[in-house]
Amino acid sequence: MTRVVTWLDDALVKAAVPLAPETVLRTLAGVAADTPPFVTLHLSGGQILDGALVTLGADRARDVLVLADPETGRLGYVLLSSVIAVELRDAAPFRDLLTGGRVPLLQVGEPVTRLALRREFAPTEEFPVDVD
């Protein structure tokens, strides 16, 4: 009997942690990634905005998100308090954050060896490192 793998079998889906949209956005905005997360935001007024999450900051004591559309170069500014739902287009690069660390990032390339760590982080008097 062949077992069919469904989306419910995905490790990210199984380990997803319920997070408020504000928490998800704050977490994603605080991560330095090669590619910014692409999100779709559902606002309390019924509007839907999507784009790459550029930054989250404060202006006049209100939290503001900045989204960018890489195709057109347009920027969107959204009050964080008006976001009622957030969709993440590609969650895999952020799986460790979205699961509370239960599902680690996928290992890319060769595993780091002890010798490579010793070479890169050679101990000094100011910073003694003992690679275990």
Phi, psi and omega in degrees: 000128181267130179269129179272127178277126179247173179297337178290341179277350181295133182300322180295318179295317181294325186257006182302137181257134178292118180231144176292149179308321179298318179295316179301312182294319178297319180295312181295324180291335182273002183258130174273114181233153177299320178241125180294152179291136175265125184233156169243125182252134174254123185259157184298336179276000178100351179286155176232126179237145175220156180163184178277133179284111183272308182197166174227129180207184182246142174218122181055043177065022176234137180282133184232135174262145174243123178249148177234143173259109185295337181282321184255342183082004180287148175248144175237139180243126186230134172288126182301325182294343180268358180276123179252343178205150178224137175244136179254120185295313179232101186275342186306316180293348184242020185300326180292325180285320184283346180247011181064029179086001181291329178241109183288165175297152178290138179285124178250128178082194181286146175294150180284132180268163178298321179296318178297320178295319179297321179292316183287323183241063179295134181291143175234174179296322181285332184222080180284125181241132176242102180283120181257000000 
